[in-house]
Amino acid sequence: MILPGRSLLTRSIIRNVKYPTLQAQPCGVDLTLKRVLKWTSPGIIDLDNQLRQPASTEEIPFPASKENTPYLDLGQGSYLVEFNETVSVPLDVMGEVFVRSSLFRSGVTVHAGVMDSGYEGAIGALMQVVNPTGLRLYPAARLAQFVFHQMSEKVEGYNGVYQGMTDLRSSRHS
């Protein structure tokens, strides 16, 4: 069973939603852009996480604009995007992030892993600009839709290193 967007807001599963009327959707909640990051080091992945080290990142700032609203013009490539919204996933729910159709129609994809039951914290995704002419992004642009599924039972829940993360930059907890 998929949880409707309004239910996700009233149950505070999705938090820090700035525009609930625009963001609540029949099957989820739209996620809005907080910042765009680029990678500055390789990541390290192993079997048991003893050597694991997330890649370092650096923010791509919105430049000053002659218009009222600044924007970023991104070229082809891969970026880490952080969303304004945060999440608190109940122990009997799991989430998935999907690209909004306006993005894939513009030659951009968004990918993220499963959002485990019990996870609380910041939300991010991999954004790939495959359009050879790039993408223009404005602050708080709606990039993805977060969809949550009711599970058949409660589980122990996520208890990993990213629990409670307030910021996607590297692996810092703020």
Summary of the structure (lengths in Angstrom):
residues: 174
radius of gyration: 16.4
end to end distance: 34.2
largest distance: 53.2
contacts: 503
relative contact order: 0.24
helix: 8%
strand: 41%
